[in-house]
Amino acid sequence: MDSKLLEILVCPVCKGPLVFDKSAQELICKADRLAFPVRDGIPMMLESEARELPADEEVRGG
Ligand SMILES: [Zn+2]
């Protein structure tokens, strides 16, 4: 995904920064522990599309 696009994307819930998990193709908000899916390179920035991360799931950076 375009890194410049990633720079302007923020969490729709808390407006905080997101981390792109390349292997999972998800944008992760560490504050809310939500993972937003990226489908065909298009981030699904909707809370209803997000997956809740379990408390014990490691959040990968970078
Ligand atoms: Zn958030």
N, CA, C, O and the ligand as a Tripos MOL2 file, in Angstrom:
@<TRIPOS>MOLECULE
protein
  249   247    63     0     0
PROTEIN
NO_CHARGES

@<TRIPOS>ATOM
      1 N           0.8470   -1.2010    0.0000 N.3       1 MET1
      2 CA          0.0000    0.0000    0.0000 C.3       1 MET1
      3 C           0.8790    1.2470    0.0000 C.2       1 MET1
      4 O           1.9990    1.2220    0.5090 O.2       1 MET1
      5 N           0.3910    2.2880   -0.5460 N.am      2 ASP2
      6 CA          1.1220    3.5470   -0.6380 C.3       2 ASP2
      7 C           1.4100    4.1070    0.7570 C.2       2 ASP2
      8 O           0.4990    4.3250    1.5550 O.2       2 ASP2
      9 N           2.6990    4.3340    1.0310 N.am      3 SER3
     10 CA          3.0500    4.8200    2.3630 C.3       3 SER3
     11 C           2.5370    6.2350    2.5950 C.2       3 SER3
     12 O           2.2800    6.6290    3.7320 O.2       3 SER3
     13 N           2.3890    6.9960    1.5160 N.am      4 LYS4
     14 CA          1.8490    8.3540    1.6830 C.3       4 LYS4
     15 C           0.3770    8.3010    2.0770 C.2       4 LYS4
     16 O          -0.1060    9.1260    2.8530 O.2       4 LYS4
     17 N          -0.3240    7.3090    1.5220 N.am      5 LEU5
     18 CA         -1.7160    7.1180    1.9100 C.3       5 LEU5
     19 C          -1.7990    6.7510    3.3840 C.2       5 LEU5
     20 O          -2.6650    7.2330    4.1150 O.2       5 LEU5
     21 N          -0.8860    5.8930    3.8010 N.am      6 LEU6
     22 CA         -0.8720    5.4700    5.2010 C.3       6 LEU6
     23 C          -0.6590    6.6630    6.1280 C.2       6 LEU6
     24 O          -1.2200    6.7160    7.2220 O.2       6 LEU6
     25 N           0.1630    7.6260    5.6790 N.am      7 GLU7
     26 CA          0.4550    8.7820    6.5190 C.3       7 GLU7
     27 C          -0.7830    9.6280    6.8010 C.2       7 GLU7
     28 O          -0.9020   10.2290    7.8680 O.2       7 GLU7
     29 N          -1.6980    9.6710    5.8450 N.am      8 ILE8
     30 CA         -2.8690   10.5410    6.0380 C.3       8 ILE8
     31 C          -4.0390    9.8040    6.6740 C.2       8 ILE8
     32 O          -5.0310   10.4140    7.0710 O.2       8 ILE8
     33 N          -3.9100    8.4710    6.7660 N.am      9 LEU9
     34 CA         -5.0040    7.7090    7.3620 C.3       9 LEU9
     35 C          -4.9240    7.7520    8.8820 C.2       9 LEU9
     36 O          -3.8530    7.5860    9.4660 O.2       9 LEU9
     37 N          -6.0600    7.9750    9.5040 N.am     10 VAL10
     38 CA         -6.1280    7.9150   10.9530 C.3      10 VAL10
     39 C          -7.3000    7.0210   11.3370 C.2      10 VAL10
     40 O          -8.1940    6.7500   10.5350 O.2      10 VAL10
     41 N          -7.2680    6.5840   12.5600 N.am     11 CYS11
     42 CA         -8.3470    5.7640   13.0720 C.3      11 CYS11
     43 C          -9.6480    6.5620   13.0800 C.2      11 CYS11
     44 O          -9.6770    7.6790   13.5980 O.2      11 CYS11
     45 N         -10.7250    6.0120   12.5170 N.am     12 PRO12
     46 CA        -11.9900    6.7440   12.4940 C.3      12 PRO12
     47 C         -12.6320    6.8610   13.8800 C.2      12 PRO12
     48 O         -13.5470    7.6590   14.0830 O.2      12 PRO12
     49 N         -12.1510    6.0730   14.8100 N.am     13 VAL13
     50 CA        -12.7320    6.0830   16.1550 C.3      13 VAL13
     51 C         -12.0530    7.1390   17.0300 C.2      13 VAL13
     52 O         -12.7190    7.9840   17.6280 O.2      13 VAL13
     53 N         -10.7040    7.0800   17.0970 N.am     14 CYS14
     54 CA         -9.9860    7.9660   18.0120 C.3      14 CYS14
     55 C          -9.1200    8.9910   17.2870 C.2      14 CYS14
     56 O          -8.4810    9.8260   17.9270 O.2      14 CYS14
     57 N          -9.0940    8.9310   15.9400 N.am     15 LYS15
     58 CA         -8.2920    9.8290   15.1050 C.3      15 LYS15
     59 C          -6.7990    9.6830   15.3790 C.2      15 LYS15
     60 O          -6.0100   10.5820   15.0860 O.2      15 LYS15
     61 N          -6.4340    8.5690   15.9310 N.am     16 GLY16
     62 CA         -5.0260    8.3130   16.2130 C.3      16 GLY16
     63 C          -4.3310    7.6530   15.0370 C.2      16 GLY16
     64 O          -4.9770    7.3060   14.0480 O.2      16 GLY16
     65 N          -3.0120    7.4750   15.1370 N.am     17 PRO17
     66 CA         -2.2420    6.8770   14.0430 C.3      17 PRO17
     67 C          -2.5050    5.3840   13.9140 C.2      17 PRO17
     68 O          -2.8850    4.7150   14.8750 O.2      17 PRO17
     69 N          -2.2940    4.8810   12.7090 N.am     18 LEU18
     70 CA         -2.5040    3.4750   12.4190 C.3      18 LEU18
     71 C          -1.1860    2.8230   12.0130 C.2      18 LEU18
     72 O          -0.2830    3.4700   11.4840 O.2      18 LEU18
     73 N          -1.1090    1.5310   12.2770 N.am     19 VAL19
     74 CA          0.0560    0.7440   11.8700 C.3      19 VAL19
     75 C          -0.4160   -0.2580   10.8310 C.2      19 VAL19
     76 O          -1.4160   -0.9480   11.0310 O.2      19 VAL19
     77 N           0.3210   -0.3360    9.7020 N.am     20 PHE20
     78 CA         -0.0640   -1.2670    8.6450 C.3      20 PHE20
     79 C           0.6270   -2.6090    8.8630 C.2      20 PHE20
     80 O           1.8550   -2.6960    8.8870 O.2      20 PHE20
     81 N          -0.1720   -3.6320    9.0180 N.am     21 ASP21
     82 CA          0.3430   -4.9900    9.1360 C.3      21 ASP21
     83 C           0.3250   -5.6070    7.7330 C.2      21 ASP21
     84 O          -0.7260   -5.9950    7.2210 O.2      21 ASP21
     85 N           1.5110   -5.6880    7.1280 N.am     22 LYS22
     86 CA          1.5780   -6.1440    5.7380 C.3      22 LYS22
     87 C           1.1290   -7.5900    5.5960 C.2      22 LYS22
     88 O           0.4150   -7.9290    4.6530 O.2      22 LYS22
     89 N           1.5400   -8.4390    6.5200 N.am     23 SER23
     90 CA          1.2280   -9.8570    6.3790 C.3      23 SER23
     91 C          -0.2620  -10.1100    6.5070 C.2      23 SER23
     92 O          -0.8150  -10.9690    5.8190 O.2      23 SER23
     93 N          -0.9140   -9.3590    7.3890 N.am     24 ALA24
     94 CA         -2.3490   -9.5490    7.5950 C.3      24 ALA24
     95 C          -3.1860   -8.6370    6.6970 C.2      24 ALA24
     96 O          -4.4010   -8.8040    6.5930 O.2      24 ALA24
     97 N          -2.5240   -7.6650    6.0450 N.am     25 GLN25
     98 CA         -3.2390   -6.6740    5.2380 C.3      25 GLN25
     99 C          -4.3220   -5.9840    6.0800 C.2      25 GLN25
    100 O          -5.4990   -5.9280    5.7220 O.2      25 GLN25
    101 N          -3.8560   -5.4710    7.2050 N.am     26 GLU26
    102 CA         -4.7680   -4.7730    8.1160 C.3      26 GLU26
    103 C          -4.1060   -3.4960    8.6090 C.2      26 GLU26
    104 O          -2.8860   -3.4270    8.7580 O.2      26 GLU26
    105 N          -4.9200   -2.5020    8.8550 N.am     27 LEU27
    106 CA         -4.4670   -1.2840    9.5060 C.3      27 LEU27
    107 C          -4.9070   -1.3530   10.9580 C.2      27 LEU27
    108 O          -6.0870   -1.5230   11.2630 O.2      27 LEU27
    109 N          -3.9340   -1.2190   11.8400 N.am     28 ILE28
    110 CA         -4.1970   -1.4730   13.2480 C.3      28 ILE28
    111 C          -4.1340   -0.1840   14.0500 C.2      28 ILE28
    112 O          -3.1870    0.5950   13.9360 O.2      28 ILE28
    113 N          -5.1680    0.0250   14.8710 N.am     29 CYS29
    114 CA         -5.1440    1.0890   15.8670 C.3      29 CYS29
    115 C          -4.7950    0.4450   17.1920 C.2      29 CYS29
    116 O          -5.5720   -0.3290   17.7510 O.2      29 CYS29
    117 N          -3.6140    0.7750   17.6860 N.am     30 LYS30
    118 CA         -3.1750    0.1660   18.9390 C.3      30 LYS30
    119 C          -3.9930    0.6730   20.1200 C.2      30 LYS30
    120 O          -4.2110   -0.0590   21.0850 O.2      30 LYS30
    121 N          -4.4450    1.9200   20.0480 N.am     31 ALA31
    122 CA         -5.1890    2.5090   21.1590 C.3      31 ALA31
    123 C          -6.5310    1.8020   21.3600 C.2      31 ALA31
    124 O          -6.9290    1.5100   22.4870 O.2      31 ALA31
    125 N          -7.2150    1.5330   20.2550 N.am     32 ASP32
    126 CA         -8.5360    0.8940   20.3410 C.3      32 ASP32
    127 C          -8.4580   -0.6220   20.1930 C.2      32 ASP32
    128 O          -9.4400   -1.3270   20.4260 O.2      32 ASP32
    129 N          -7.2630   -1.1280   19.7960 N.am     33 ARG33
    130 CA         -7.0880   -2.5460   19.4890 C.3      33 ARG33
    131 C          -8.1050   -2.9840   18.4320 C.2      33 ARG33
    132 O          -8.7880   -3.9980   18.5710 O.2      33 ARG33
    133 N          -8.1750   -2.1800   17.3760 N.am     34 LEU34
    134 CA         -9.0200   -2.5080   16.2370 C.3      34 LEU34
    135 C          -8.1430   -2.6970   14.9990 C.2      34 LEU34
    136 O          -7.1420   -2.0040   14.8170 O.2      34 LEU34
    137 N          -8.5380   -3.6440   14.1590 N.am     35 ALA35
    138 CA         -7.8160   -3.8850   12.9100 C.3      35 ALA35
    139 C          -8.7690   -3.6550   11.7500 C.2      35 ALA35
    140 O          -9.8000   -4.3170   11.6290 O.2      35 ALA35
    141 N          -8.4050   -2.7030   10.8990 N.am     36 PHE36
    142 CA         -9.2340   -2.3770    9.7340 C.3      36 PHE36
    143 C          -8.6840   -3.1160    8.5170 C.2      36 PHE36
    144 O          -7.4960   -3.0000    8.2180 O.2      36 PHE36
    145 N          -9.5110   -3.8640    7.8180 N.am     37 PRO37
    146 CA         -9.0140   -4.6430    6.6750 C.3      37 PRO37
    147 C          -8.6720   -3.7650    5.4830 C.2      37 PRO37
    148 O          -9.2840   -2.7200    5.2630 O.2      37 PRO37
    149 N          -7.6810   -4.2130    4.7170 N.am     38 VAL38
    150 CA         -7.3280   -3.5590    3.4500 C.3      38 VAL38
    151 C          -7.6580   -4.5460    2.3410 C.2      38 VAL38
    152 O          -7.0580   -5.6170    2.2510 O.2      38 VAL38
    153 N          -8.6110   -4.1800    1.5020 N.am     39 ARG39
    154 CA         -9.0530   -5.0790    0.4360 C.3      39 ARG39
    155 C          -8.6830   -4.5010   -0.9240 C.2      39 ARG39
    156 O          -9.0970   -3.3980   -1.2800 O.2      39 ARG39
    157 N          -7.8950   -5.2680   -1.6810 N.am     40 ASP40
    158 CA         -7.4280   -4.8070   -2.9930 C.3      40 ASP40
    159 C          -6.7600   -3.4360   -2.8960 C.2      40 ASP40
    160 O          -6.9060   -2.5910   -3.7790 O.2      40 ASP40
    161 N          -6.0240   -3.2370   -1.8020 N.am     41 GLY41
    162 CA         -5.2970   -1.9910   -1.6180 C.3      41 GLY41
    163 C          -6.1310   -0.8430   -1.1070 C.2      41 GLY41
    164 O          -5.6430    0.2790   -0.9700 O.2      41 GLY41
    165 N          -7.3970   -1.1250   -0.8210 N.am     42 ILE42
    166 CA         -8.2950   -0.0610   -0.3520 C.3      42 ILE42
    167 C          -8.6070   -0.2920    1.1250 C.2      42 ILE42
    168 O          -9.1990   -1.3080    1.4890 O.2      42 ILE42
    169 N          -8.2050    0.6570    1.9710 N.am     43 PRO43
    170 CA         -8.4830    0.4970    3.3980 C.3      43 PRO43
    171 C          -9.9680    0.6800    3.7040 C.2      43 PRO43
    172 O         -10.6000    1.6380    3.2590 O.2      43 PRO43
    173 N         -10.4960   -0.2490    4.4640 N.am     44 MET44
    174 CA        -11.9070   -0.1770    4.8760 C.3      44 MET44
    175 C         -11.9690    0.5470    6.2200 C.2      44 MET44
    176 O         -11.9510   -0.0760    7.2810 O.2      44 MET44
    177 N         -12.0420    1.8550    6.1490 N.am     45 MET45
    178 CA        -11.9560    2.6540    7.3660 C.3      45 MET45
    179 C         -13.3190    2.8610    8.0100 C.2      45 MET45
    180 O         -13.7620    3.9910    8.2150 O.2      45 MET45
    181 N         -13.9640    1.7670    8.3170 N.am     46 LEU46
    182 CA        -15.2620    1.8180    8.9750 C.3      46 LEU46
    183 C         -15.2060    0.9740   10.2390 C.2      46 LEU46
    184 O         -14.6930   -0.1440   10.2410 O.2      46 LEU46
    185 N         -15.7400    1.5300   11.2990 N.am     47 GLU47
    186 CA        -15.7190    0.7960   12.5590 C.3      47 GLU47
    187 C         -16.4620   -0.5320   12.4180 C.2      47 GLU47
    188 O         -16.1050   -1.5250   13.0520 O.2      47 GLU47
    189 N         -17.5090   -0.5370   11.5730 N.am     48 SER48
    190 CA        -18.2870   -1.7580   11.3940 C.3      48 SER48
    191 C         -17.5000   -2.8390   10.6540 C.2      48 SER48
    192 O         -17.8290   -4.0220   10.7420 O.2      48 SER48
    193 N         -16.4420   -2.4230    9.9140 N.am     49 GLU49
    194 CA        -15.6170   -3.3900    9.1840 C.3      49 GLU49
    195 C         -14.4500   -3.8890   10.0230 C.2      49 GLU49
    196 O         -13.7950   -4.8700    9.6700 O.2      49 GLU49
    197 N         -14.1960   -3.2150   11.1250 N.am     50 ALA50
    198 CA        -12.9920   -3.5070   11.8980 C.3      50 ALA50
    199 C         -13.1430   -4.7850   12.7130 C.2      50 ALA50
    200 O         -14.2370   -5.1870   13.1090 O.2      50 ALA50
    201 N         -12.0010   -5.3920   12.9370 N.am     51 ARG51
    202 CA        -11.9200   -6.5940   13.7470 C.3      51 ARG51
    203 C         -11.3220   -6.1890   15.0910 C.2      51 ARG51
    204 O         -10.3480   -5.4390   15.1460 O.2      51 ARG51
    205 N         -11.9070   -6.6860   16.1600 N.am     52 GLU52
    206 CA        -11.3400   -6.3940   17.4740 C.3      52 GLU52
    207 C         -10.1860   -7.3340   17.7400 C.2      52 GLU52
    208 O         -10.3050   -8.5480   17.5770 O.2      52 GLU52
    209 N          -9.0670   -6.7630   18.1500 N.am     53 LEU53
    210 CA         -7.9110   -7.5910   18.4500 C.3      53 LEU53
    211 C          -8.0320   -8.1410   19.8650 C.2      53 LEU53
    212 O          -8.3250   -7.4000   20.8030 O.2      53 LEU53
    213 N          -7.8070   -9.4340   20.0130 N.am     54 PRO54
    214 CA         -7.8020   -9.9940   21.3580 C.3      54 PRO54
    215 C          -6.6810   -9.3670   22.1830 C.2      54 PRO54
    216 O          -5.6590   -8.9410   21.6460 O.2      54 PRO54
    217 N          -6.8920   -9.3210   23.4800 N.am     55 ALA55
    218 CA         -5.9250   -8.6510   24.3580 C.3      55 ALA55
    219 C          -4.5520   -9.3010   24.2910 C.2      55 ALA55
    220 O          -3.5350   -8.6430   24.5120 O.2      55 ALA55
    221 N          -4.5240  -10.6030   23.9840 N.am     56 ASP56
    222 CA         -3.2370  -11.2970   24.0050 C.3      56 ASP56
    223 C          -2.5980  -11.3660   22.6170 C.2      56 ASP56
    224 O          -1.5340  -11.9610   22.4510 O.2      56 ASP56
    225 N          -3.2450  -10.7610   21.6250 N.am     57 GLU57
    226 CA         -2.6520  -10.7840   20.2870 C.3      57 GLU57
    227 C          -1.5760   -9.7180   20.1600 C.2      57 GLU57
    228 O          -1.7950   -8.5470   20.4700 O.2      57 GLU57
    229 N          -0.4200  -10.1450   19.7040 N.am     58 GLU58
    230 CA          0.6710   -9.2080   19.5530 C.3      58 GLU58
    231 C           0.3750   -8.2660   18.3970 C.2      58 GLU58
    232 O          -0.0330   -8.6980   17.3190 O.2      58 GLU58
    233 N           0.5840   -6.9810   18.6290 N.am     59 VAL59
    234 CA          0.4260   -5.9910   17.5720 C.3      59 VAL59
    235 C           1.7880   -5.7600   16.9350 C.2      59 VAL59
    236 O           2.7250   -5.2770   17.5700 O.2      59 VAL59
    237 N           1.8650   -6.1150   15.6780 N.am     60 ARG60
    238 CA          3.1410   -5.9650   14.9830 C.3      60 ARG60
    239 C           3.2790   -4.5400   14.4610 C.2      60 ARG60
    240 O           2.3040   -3.9210   14.0340 O.2      60 ARG60
    241 N           4.4610   -4.0530   14.5020 N.am     61 GLY61
    242 CA          4.7010   -2.6970   14.0330 C.3      61 GLY61
    243 C           5.3190   -2.6810   12.6530 C.2      61 GLY61
    244 O           5.7430   -3.7150   12.1360 O.2      61 GLY61
    245 N           5.3660   -1.5220   12.0700 N.am     62 GLY62
    246 CA          6.0930   -1.3380   10.8390 C.3      62 GLY62
    247 C           5.3000   -1.6370    9.6160 C.2      62 GLY62
    248 O           5.8130   -1.5170    8.5030 O.2      62 GLY62
    249 ZN         -8.3730    4.3150   17.3510 Zn       63 ZN63
@<TRIPOS>BOND
     1     1     2 1
     2     2     3 1
     3     3     4 2
     4     3     5 am
     5     5     6 1
     6     6     7 1
     7     7     8 2
     8     7     9 am
     9     9    10 1
    10    10    11 1
    11    11    12 2
    12    11    13 am
    13    13    14 1
    14    14    15 1
    15    15    16 2
    16    15    17 am
    17    17    18 1
    18    18    19 1
    19    19    20 2
    20    19    21 am
    21    21    22 1
    22    22    23 1
    23    23    24 2
    24    23    25 am
    25    25    26 1
    26    26    27 1
    27    27    28 2
    28    27    29 am
    29    29    30 1
    30    30    31 1
    31    31    32 2
    32    31    33 am
    33    33    34 1
    34    34    35 1
    35    35    36 2
    36    35    37 am
    37    37    38 1
    38    38    39 1
    39    39    40 2
    40    39    41 am
    41    41    42 1
    42    42    43 1
    43    43    44 2
    44    43    45 am
    45    45    46 1
    46    46    47 1
    47    47    48 2
    48    47    49 am
    49    49    50 1
    50    50    51 1
    51    51    52 2
    52    51    53 am
    53    53    54 1
    54    54    55 1
    55    55    56 2
    56    55    57 am
    57    57    58 1
    58    58    59 1
    59    59    60 2
    60    59    61 am
    61    61    62 1
    62    62    63 1
    63    63    64 2
    64    63    65 am
    65    65    66 1
    66    66    67 1
    67    67    68 2
    68    67    69 am
    69    69    70 1
    70    70    71 1
    71    71    72 2
    72    71    73 am
    73    73    74 1
    74    74    75 1
    75    75    76 2
    76    75    77 am
    77    77    78 1
    78    78    79 1
    79    79    80 2
    80    79    81 am
    81    81    82 1
    82    82    83 1
    83    83    84 2
    84    83    85 am
    85    85    86 1
    86    86    87 1
    87    87    88 2
    88    87    89 am
    89    89    90 1
    90    90    91 1
    91    91    92 2
    92    91    93 am
    93    93    94 1
    94    94    95 1
    95    95    96 2
    96    95    97 am
    97    97    98 1
    98    98    99 1
    99    99   100 2
   100    99   101 am
   101   101   102 1
   102   102   103 1
   103   103   104 2
   104   103   105 am
   105   105   106 1
   106   106   107 1
   107   107   108 2
   108   107   109 am
   109   109   110 1
   110   110   111 1
   111   111   112 2
   112   111   113 am
   113   113   114 1
   114   114   115 1
   115   115   116 2
   116   115   117 am
   117   117   118 1
   118   118   119 1
   119   119   120 2
   120   119   121 am
   121   121   122 1
   122   122   123 1
   123   123   124 2
   124   123   125 am
   125   125   126 1
   126   126   127 1
   127   127   128 2
   128   127   129 am
   129   129   130 1
   130   130   131 1
   131   131   132 2
   132   131   133 am
   133   133   134 1
   134   134   135 1
   135   135   136 2
   136   135   137 am
   137   137   138 1
   138   138   139 1
   139   139   140 2
   140   139   141 am
   141   141   142 1
   142   142   143 1
   143   143   144 2
   144   143   145 am
   145   145   146 1
   146   146   147 1
   147   147   148 2
   148   147   149 am
   149   149   150 1
   150   150   151 1
   151   151   152 2
   152   151   153 am
   153   153   154 1
   154   154   155 1
   155   155   156 2
   156   155   157 am
   157   157   158 1
   158   158   159 1
   159   159   160 2
   160   159   161 am
   161   161   162 1
   162   162   163 1
   163   163   164 2
   164   163   165 am
   165   165   166 1
   166   166   167 1
   167   167   168 2
   168   167   169 am
   169   169   170 1
   170   170   171 1
   171   171   172 2
   172   171   173 am
   173   173   174 1
   174   174   175 1
   175   175   176 2
   176   175   177 am
   177   177   178 1
   178   178   179 1
   179   179   180 2
   180   179   181 am
   181   181   182 1
   182   182   183 1
   183   183   184 2
   184   183   185 am
   185   185   186 1
   186   186   187 1
   187   187   188 2
   188   187   189 am
   189   189   190 1
   190   190   191 1
   191   191   192 2
   192   191   193 am
   193   193   194 1
   194   194   195 1
   195   195   196 2
   196   195   197 am
   197   197   198 1
   198   198   199 1
   199   199   200 2
   200   199   201 am
   201   201   202 1
   202   202   203 1
   203   203   204 2
   204   203   205 am
   205   205   206 1
   206   206   207 1
   207   207   208 2
   208   207   209 am
   209   209   210 1
   210   210   211 1
   211   211   212 2
   212   211   213 am
   213   213   214 1
   214   214   215 1
   215   215   216 2
   216   215   217 am
   217   217   218 1
   218   218   219 1
   219   219   220 2
   220   219   221 am
   221   221   222 1
   222   222   223 1
   223   223   224 2
   224   223   225 am
   225   225   226 1
   226   226   227 1
   227   227   228 2
   228   227   229 am
   229   229   230 1
   230   230   231 1
   231   231   232 2
   232   231   233 am
   233   233   234 1
   234   234   235 1
   235   235   236 2
   236   235   237 am
   237   237   238 1
   238   238   239 1
   239   239   240 2
   240   239   241 am
   241   241   242 1
   242   242   243 1
   243   243   244 2
   244   243   245 am
   245   245   246 1
   246   246   247 1
   247   247   248 2
@<TRIPOS>SUBSTRUCTURE
     1 MET1         2 RESIDUE 1 A MET
     2 ASP2         6 RESIDUE 1 A ASP
     3 SER3        10 RESIDUE 1 A SER
     4 LYS4        14 RESIDUE 1 A LYS
     5 LEU5        18 RESIDUE 1 A LEU
     6 LEU6        22 RESIDUE 1 A LEU
     7 GLU7        26 RESIDUE 1 A GLU
     8 ILE8        30 RESIDUE 1 A ILE
     9 LEU9        34 RESIDUE 1 A LEU
    10 VAL10       38 RESIDUE 1 A VAL
    11 CYS11       42 RESIDUE 1 A CYS
    12 PRO12       46 RESIDUE 1 A PRO
    13 VAL13       50 RESIDUE 1 A VAL
    14 CYS14       54 RESIDUE 1 A CYS
    15 LYS15       58 RESIDUE 1 A LYS
    16 GLY16       62 RESIDUE 1 A GLY
    17 PRO17       66 RESIDUE 1 A PRO
    18 LEU18       70 RESIDUE 1 A LEU
    19 VAL19       74 RESIDUE 1 A VAL
    20 PHE20       78 RESIDUE 1 A PHE
    21 ASP21       82 RESIDUE 1 A ASP
    22 LYS22       86 RESIDUE 1 A LYS
    23 SER23       90 RESIDUE 1 A SER
    24 ALA24       94 RESIDUE 1 A ALA
    25 GLN25       98 RESIDUE 1 A GLN
    26 GLU26      102 RESIDUE 1 A GLU
    27 LEU27      106 RESIDUE 1 A LEU
    28 ILE28      110 RESIDUE 1 A ILE
    29 CYS29      114 RESIDUE 1 A CYS
    30 LYS30      118 RESIDUE 1 A LYS
    31 ALA31      122 RESIDUE 1 A ALA
    32 ASP32      126 RESIDUE 1 A ASP
    33 ARG33      130 RESIDUE 1 A ARG
    34 LEU34      134 RESIDUE 1 A LEU
    35 ALA35      138 RESIDUE 1 A ALA
    36 PHE36      142 RESIDUE 1 A PHE
    37 PRO37      146 RESIDUE 1 A PRO
    38 VAL38      150 RESIDUE 1 A VAL
    39 ARG39      154 RESIDUE 1 A ARG
    40 ASP40      158 RESIDUE 1 A ASP
    41 GLY41      162 RESIDUE 1 A GLY
    42 ILE42      166 RESIDUE 1 A ILE
    43 PRO43      170 RESIDUE 1 A PRO
    44 MET44      174 RESIDUE 1 A MET
    45 MET45      178 RESIDUE 1 A MET
    46 LEU46      182 RESIDUE 1 A LEU
    47 GLU47      186 RESIDUE 1 A GLU
    48 SER48      190 RESIDUE 1 A SER
    49 GLU49      194 RESIDUE 1 A GLU
    50 ALA50      198 RESIDUE 1 A ALA
    51 ARG51      202 RESIDUE 1 A ARG
    52 GLU52      206 RESIDUE 1 A GLU
    53 LEU53      210 RESIDUE 1 A LEU
    54 PRO54      214 RESIDUE 1 A PRO
    55 ALA55      218 RESIDUE 1 A ALA
    56 ASP56      222 RESIDUE 1 A ASP
    57 GLU57      226 RESIDUE 1 A GLU
    58 GLU58      230 RESIDUE 1 A GLU
    59 VAL59      234 RESIDUE 1 A VAL
    60 ARG60      238 RESIDUE 1 A ARG
    61 GLY61      242 RESIDUE 1 A GLY
    62 GLY62      246 RESIDUE 1 A GLY
    63 ZN63       249 GROUP 0 **** ****
